[in-house]
Amino acid sequence: MTALVTMGEMEQHLIDVIRSLRPGEVVSYGDIADDAGFHGRSRAVGHLLASTNEALPWWRVVNSTGRLVPGNEVQQAARLRSEGVTVVGGRVTRARFGRFKPAE
């Protein structure tokens, strides 16, 4: 991406990446930013997820250590578990796809 991308364009790129997440896939805010072409903009991802009216699979996004969204841990853990993700102590420890997929 170039430096001339507007905030609306950046948000659309982030939304596109978030929408592409599959059931059982868990990634970090930074992963979303990187995949959208905005390295280092993980906070923008968090802000987008907290403020958008778009129907996005927010529960598939956690921090880089797997920590669930503060205040939404119970709901997020339930959604992730229904997709086959292992959550222990408020953190994702294993997922079918993404950052927390076991090494093969």
N, C-alpha and C positions, 0 to 999 in steps of 0.2 A: 504494500500500500504506500501511497505517497503522502507527504506531509499536508497535501491539499485536500484530504478527505474531510468532509464535514462531520459534525457530531451525528447527524441523522444517518449519514452513510456508514459511519463506524457502527452505530447501533444496529443497523440493518445487517451488516456483516456478522456481528456478534449473535444476533437473533437467528440468522441462517445456520450458524454452527450449533447453537443450542438445540434448534429444531431437529438437527440431524442425529442427535444422540439416540441410541437404540435402547430398548428395555434391557436392563442389566449392565448398562455402560455407565461408569462413574468417572468423572474427570474433575480437575481443579479449575478454579477461576482463571488461573494463569494459562492452563491448557486451552481454554476457550479463547482467550485473548491471542495466544500464539497462533492457533489454528485459523483465526480470523485475520491474521496479519498485523496484529497490534501488540507486539511483545512488550511486556512490562505494564500493560493496562488492565491487570486483574481487578483493580478496584472499580474500573468502569463496568466490568462484568457484574460485580456485586451490586453496584448502584442500579444497573439496568434491571437485574432480576428483582430487586426490591421495589422498583418504581413502575415497571411496565404493566400495562393492561393486557399485553399479549398472553395467550395461553401457551406457556412454555413449560417443559419438563424440568423445573427448577430443582427438583429433588435429586437429580442426577449430577448436580454440581456441588462440590464440597471444597474445603481448603486443601492445600497441598499435602497436609498430613492426614487427610480423611475426615477431619472434624465436621460434624453436621452443623447446619445453620442454627445459631443460638436462638432459642425461643420457639423453634419449629422442629426440634429434635425428634419428638414422638411421632409426629406426622411424617417427617422425612424418613425416619427409620422404617416405619410401617410400609411406606411406598417402595422403598428400596428392597426390603425383605420380600415383598410380593413379586419382585423381579429377580429373585435369586441372589441378591447381594447380602453378604455377611456384615452385620453391624454389631460391634461389641464396644460397650462403654462410650457410646456417643461418637464412635469413629467407624468409618468403613475399613474393613480389614481384607475384604476379598470381593471382587466383582467379576462378572462374566466377561466384560470388555472394559477397555480404557486403562487408566493409570493403575488401578488396583487389581488388574488381572494377574493371576499367578504366572510366573515365568514358566515357559514350556521347555 
